[in-house]
Amino acid sequence: MTPQTAHLGPGDVLHGREVYLRVPRPDELAFIRMLWSDPETMAAVGGPIEFSETKAIDWFSRVVSPGNGMSCYCLIFNSEDTPVGEVSFHKWDPAKRSAHLNIKVLARHRQRGYAKDALDAFLACFFGRVAGLVMTDDVALDNPAGQRLLGSAGFTSDDSVADVCWMVITREMFVKHDVR
């Protein structure tokens, strides 16, 4: 992985305390489609997304393998090797070394610390191996759980952006806050 591509290889695994992250295989598209179509999981991020198998395969090709160099997408697995969610960045800007975060844990697997553990491991990779400088996320104003999660990882809110809770973390903020 290089800062120019911002992409994990198929054999790369990121380890947290209770979870691990890796690039999905094509046969795991069924889980991704289920995650995105689950109403409870997707409620805080605009609602479920239904993808046909054809559109899912096209998305996989554009974002995951071979990818577009602008994204880095991983599934989150628990200690039983069960996929429980996803974490990714997109809109990679190599000049600014910045990207936009995405993280979701399937509703039935929430409240177990998976999101925080995955986020910490992912940010460590982003600010370390990828050499990123800034990660952002726009969290819905009515998603306090998402705001708390990002705050617990060291993100701060930028009040100059209206209509969303714009969250930002820099490499310096992450290093200062990282308690792993």
Secondary structure as GFF3:
##gff-version 3
##sequence-region A 1 180
A	DSSP	beta_strand	13	15	.	.	.	ID=ss1
A	DSSP	beta_strand	19	22	.	.	.	ID=ss2
A	DSSP	three_ten_helix	26	28	.	.	.	ID=ss3
A	DSSP	alpha_helix	29	37	.	.	.	ID=ss4
A	DSSP	alpha_helix	39	42	.	.	.	ID=ss5
A	DSSP	three_ten_helix	43	45	.	.	.	ID=ss6
A	DSSP	alpha_helix	53	63	.	.	.	ID=ss7
A	DSSP	beta_strand	72	78	.	.	.	ID=ss8
A	DSSP	beta_strand	83	93	.	.	.	ID=ss9
A	DSSP	beta_strand	98	105	.	.	.	ID=ss10
A	DSSP	three_ten_helix	107	109	.	.	.	ID=ss11
A	DSSP	alpha_helix	114	127	.	.	.	ID=ss12
A	DSSP	beta_strand	134	139	.	.	.	ID=ss13
A	DSSP	alpha_helix	144	152	.	.	.	ID=ss14
A	DSSP	beta_strand	156	158	.	.	.	ID=ss15
A	DSSP	beta_strand	165	170	.	.	.	ID=ss16
A	DSSP	alpha_helix	171	177	.	.	.	ID=ss17
###
